[in-house]
């Protein structure tokens, strides 16, 4: 984002959950994966992360904070999706 941020409006955040555990590459190729849950979110890039000023010493801190928030939300979403799958509310 630091060098090309002004060219993007958003980030596509893709979460893939394998409810029965992470498959091997061979499992994927041979069709032995029963269930896959995919969620895609369009995340707007904050304006203060799109344009970097030369004297902005806090830019990397703000960027890291924003990314950490996305990862924390992703971790919660994965937990929720796995729980919903186990309860039979999605998939199967």
N, C-alpha and C positions, 0 to 999 in steps of 0.2 A: 504493500500500500504506500510505502514511503516514496516510491519513485513513480508509480502509475495510479495512485489512488484517485486522482481527479477524473480518470477515464471510466470509473466504475460507480454505479449507483448502489449496487447491492452485492451480497455474497450468497451463493446457494449453499445451504448447510444440509448435507445429506447424512442421514443416520440409517445404518443397516444393522438389524438385529437378527441373529440366528438363535431362536428360542431353545434349540436342542444342543447348543454349543457351537463353537466356531468350527466349520468344516475344513477339511483339507482341500487342496487344489484338485486332487483326484476326485473327491466327493462332488465338487462343483462341476467338473467336466463330465462325470458319469451320471449326473442327475440323481444322486443319492441324498440330496438336501430336500427334506420334506417341506419345511416352512421357512419363509424369509419375510421379515417385516421391514418396509422401507418408508421412511418419512423424509420429506423435503420441505425445508423452510427457506423463504426468501428473507434475508436479514439485511435491512437497510444499513449502509455504512454511515456512521455518524459523520456529520460535516467536518468536525474538528480532526477527523482521521483521514479525510480525503485530500486536504491541502496542507502541506507541511511548510512552515516558514523556517528559514535558515537558522533563526535564533531560538527555535522552539525546543528547549531542552527537556521538556516533559512529554514529548510526543511518544517515545517508546514506552513510557510508563502507561500512558492512556491506551495505547494500542494493546499492550500486554493485558491490561485490566479488562478491556473489551473482549479479547480472545478468551481469557480465563472465565469470564461470565458465560460465554457461548459453550465452553467445555463443561462447565458446571450444569448448565441447562440440559446439555446433551446427556450427561450422566444420569440426571433425574428422569429424563425422557426414556432412556434405555431401561431403567428400573421399572418405570410405570408400564412400558410396553410388555416387558417380560411378565409382570404381575397380571396384566390384562390377558395375556395369552394363557397363562396357567389357569386363570379363572374361566377361560372359554369365551371371553368377551370379544376377542379378535382372533382371526385366523381359523385354522382347522377347517 
